[in-house]
Amino acid sequence: MSELFDLPSDLQNSYFGLVALHLREALIPVLAGLLVALPVAQLCVRVRWLYAPVLWVTTVLYAIPSIAFCVILIDYTGLSELTVMIPLAVYSLVVLVPAIVDGVRSVPQETLAAATAMGFGPVRRYVQVQLPIAAPAIIAGLRVASVSSVSLVSIGMLIGNEGALGNLLNSGLIYNQPRLIWLSVVGTAVLALLVDAALIGLRVLLTPWMPRATRKSARTLAVKEAAR
């Protein structure tokens, strides 16, 4: 079994070391994108005409091919992790900004009025009222952005071997070892599923009322159908 995870010495890492590196290169950009998207989305909510231009800019940036984006950055950030992570952070904005805007806009006006009447300022109302209610929509956006980021990290194999598990794919092609290719492909897929499952668990923890409501609705519907 240990032979399955034996890697060429030029990778200078163990298999699980590459897994940890892959997670770091994938999730840090999503976190950075979230930190940028939160204030930008709130600005779009408060200044409605700004939403369309912001969405247009993020969409145009998302349309830039990832390899081309990395090549442009090489002159500024070199052959480093940063060259791979910056495009991933930018790409996450096209998912996170609309998710946050839609989630925040879904907050009932009565709730906002009650928070204002309690003395909540704009920042406190956004952090303590709007974001918690918008959590399901935000986490849905995070799920898409995170899974996409996990899959795109592999392009770093073309940028100074900064592709983590993607480096295995490159080595498998060079050394004609299908085992390394499978380790790369399956490992990346499993990581994406695990990250998605972790975010679902986070959503359940942050919004415990949602699963209960869903189950209750399902039971109510079943009772009504039985009554018919």
N, C-alpha and C positions, 0 to 999 in steps of 0.2 A: 504493500500500500504506500509505503514511503517513497518508492521509486516513482509513483505517479506524480508526486509533487517535487521531484528533483528538477532543478532549473539550471540552464546554462550559466556558467560563472560570469559571463559578460553582463548579465542582468543585475548582478551585485545586490541581490535581494532574495529573500525567501518568498514562497508563494503567499503566505499570510502577511508578510511585509508589504507585498504588492497590493493585497486586498485593503490593508489599512491606508496605503498611499492613495488608492483609487477612491476610497471613501472621503479622504481629506480633499482631494482635488475636485470631487464632485459636489460635496455638501457645503464647503466654505463659500464657493461662488453663489450658491442658492441663498445662504444666509446673508451674504453681502447684498444680493439683489433684493431680499426682503427688507433690509434696513434702508435701502434707497427707495423702494416701492411704497413703503408706509407713508412717509411725508409727501411723496409725489401724488399718491392716490388721494390723500386728504386734501391736497391743494386742488386736485381735479374735482373733488366733490364740492368744495366751497366755491370754486371758479369754474362753472360748468363748461364755458366755451373752451377752456384749456384742455379738456379731456380728449377731444378729437385730434389736435396737433400732437399731444403726447403719445397717443395710441399710434398715430401715423409714424412718428419718429421711432418708436420701439419696434414697429413692424418692419420698417426699412432696415434697421440694424439687424433684426432677426433674419432678414433675407440675405444678408452677407454670408457667403459660404464659410463654414468654420475654418477650413484650411487656409483660405485667403485671409481671413481675419487674423489668424495666428501669424501668417507670414508678414503681414503689415506690422504687427507688434514686435517682431523679432528685432528690428532696428532700435527699439526703445527698451525692451525688457529682456532681450537675449533669449538663449535657449534655456528657459527656466519654466518652473511650474506656473509662474505668473502669466506667462504667455498663453498658457492653456486656460487658466482660470478666469482671466478677464473676459473673454468671449462668452464663457458659460454664465457669468454674472449678468452680462448684457442681455443674453438670450432669455434669461429667467424673467426679465422685466415685462416681456410681451405677454406672459401668462399671469404674473403676480399683480401687475397694476390693474388690469380689468377685474381680476378676482376680488381684490380689495375694494375697488370702487363699487362693484355690484353688491358686495357684502355690506358695505357701510351704507349705501343708499337703501338697502332693504330694512334698515332700522326704522321702526314706526316713529312718526313725528310726535306722537303722544309721549313716547319714551324720552325723546330728546327734550321735549318741553318740560317733562317732570324733572329731568336732570338739571336743566337750566334753572328751574324754580328752586332746586335744592342748593343752588350756588355754584354749580360746576362751571368752570371756565371752558373755553374751546379745547384746550389740550387735555385737561382732565376728563372731559366728556368723551373725547376721542379714545383715550386710553382705557378708561374704566367702564364705558358704556358701549360705544360703537364697536370697538374691536372685539370684545367678548361675544357680542351678538353676531358679528360677522365672521366669527371663528370658523364655522363650517365651510363657508365659501373660500376663506383664505387658505385653509388646510387643503381643500380640493385643488386650489392653484399650486400649492406647495408640492402636492403629490405629482402633478404633471411636470412641474419644473425639475423636481428631484430625479424622477425616473429618466427624463430627457438628459439631464446633466450626467447621470451615471453612464448612460450609453455613449455620450459624446466625449467623455474623458479619453477614450481610446485613440482619438485622432492625435493625441500627444505623442504617439509612437513615431510620428513623422517630424516632431519638433524636439530633437535632441533626446529621444527615448524618454519622454515625460508622460507617456500614456498609461502608466501603472499596469493594469492587467492587459491593456492593449499592446504592451511591449511583448507579451507572450505570443500574441498573434503574429507580430513581426518576426520574432525568433523562430516560431514554428514554420513560417514560410521560408526563412533563410536556411534553416537546418533540415527542412523537409521532415518535420516531426508533427504529425497530426495531433499527438497527445497535447502538445503545447497550445495548439489552436483550439482544441476542445476545452482545455482549462481556461482559456481566455474567454471564449464565447459563453460557456456555461456559468463560469464565475461571475461575469458581468450581469447575466440574466438573473442569477440568484440574488446578487446584491441589489438589483433594482426591485425585485419582489420583496426583499427584506426591508428595504427603506420604505417602500410603499406600505407594507404591513405596520411598520413602526409609526408612520404618520396616521394611519387609521386608528391605531391604539391611542395616539396623542389626541386625536379628535374625540374619541370616546371619553377620555379623561377630562378634556376641557368642556365638552358639551354632553354631560351624562343624560340630559333630558331627551336627546335625539333618539338613541336606540330604544328607550322606553316608550317614547311616543310612537315610534315605528311599530314596535311590537303590539302596543295597545290598539293602534289603528288596524293592524292586521287581525287581531282577535275580534275587534268590533265588526269588521267586514265579514269575518267568517261566521259570526253569530247571526248577522243580518241575512247572509246567504242561506244559512241553515233554516232560519225562520221562514224563508220563502218556500 
